[in-house]
Amino acid sequence: MKEKQLKAAPGMPVLFISIVLYLVAIGFLVLGGILLEHERNIGALPLALGIIGMIVGVFPFAGLKVLKPNEALVLTLFGKYTGTLRAAGFYFVHPFSVAVNPAAQTKLGQSGDVKTTKHSVTVSSEGTKVEVDAAGKRISLKAMTLNNSVQKVNDCLGNPVEIGIAVIWRVVDTAKAVFNVDNYKEYLSLQCDSALRNIVRIYPYDVAPNVDTTGDGIPDEGSLRGSSEVVANRIKEEIQGKVHDAGLEILEARITYLAYAKEIAAVMLQRQQASAVVDARKLIVDGAVGMVQMALDKLSENEDITLSEEQKAAMVSNLLVVLCGNRDAQPVINSGSL
């Protein structure tokens, strides 16, 4: 079902006419009461007209609708979808038209700012809170932020990772949002959880060898920590594909929290520290070997100093110990010959 615009009459003229007719009905009631008080049978007619006018005059007020900017109203008449009011203003529609919004009492957690009240409950989207919204059946067309709870997901290497995302979304087709799914807000929250799991299991937490994250059969350096922009875009596309039929548009998705799960965080920290130590030692050794080679080359250029192979080996050993050691070298003075 696609959205269709409803052409509604201006509400101000209808309001003015309804008030005038209601006042006329009140006047007939007063006139009929006065005539009956004076025992005149003619007073029954204005009294009846006044009563009928009071009863019928209530219905036009039920058809008056007020819309603010970036709000929409989906209307049905005896179960049939009649159209959607989108433009801000004051309108008059059929008095028996009913506004439909199954998510009117659902308010997703907006970056943790939803407070728990006596009306709030927990839905199935893993901690997402809902509370009663007294704003009526209007559908907001504003860009809204969904910040679901942090989830524990296994990456492509099987390591448990805790990850959270923030999704900026809005309603673009009110008819699809209302009639294609039961509750479009809860539907969005569940699809965000599902898409997050589907994408995270493709990537390792950090760069790992022989891992293909793009699906082209060639190992690459994609990771959750180093390719956050790429991962976020893939999550956005995954969610958009799932909520298109619900009339929703995903504007942006961002990773807000990423860490190893608590049960392996300490081990992974030690692994990262060991990897850093190995890389640092490799850099130190490469630099030390280069310095030793440079020293030998300089000595060989000086014809006044001639070292035997045994002396060169001893000098290389001593220089490497000095350059690669963790502590300052303690020199030993040789007072004899080399």
Secondary structure as UniProt FT lines:
FT   STRAND          9..10
FT   HELIX           11..37
FT   TURN            38..39
FT   HELIX           41..43
FT   HELIX           44..56
FT   HELIX           58..62
FT   STRAND          64..67
FT   TURN            69..70
FT   STRAND          71..77
FT   TURN            78..79
FT   STRAND          80..85
FT   STRAND          89..92
FT   TURN            95..96
FT   STRAND          98..99
FT   TURN            102..105
FT   TURN            111..112
FT   TURN            118..119
FT   STRAND          121..122
FT   TURN            124..126
FT   STRAND          129..130
FT   TURN            134..135
FT   STRAND          139..140
FT   STRAND          144..147
FT   STRAND          151..154
FT   TURN            156..157
FT   STRAND          160..171
FT   HELIX           174..179
FT   HELIX           184..200
FT   TURN            201..202
FT   TURN            209..210
FT   TURN            224..226
FT   HELIX           228..243
FT   HELIX           244..246
FT   STRAND          248..260
FT   HELIX           262..301
FT   TURN            303..304
FT   HELIX           309..324
//
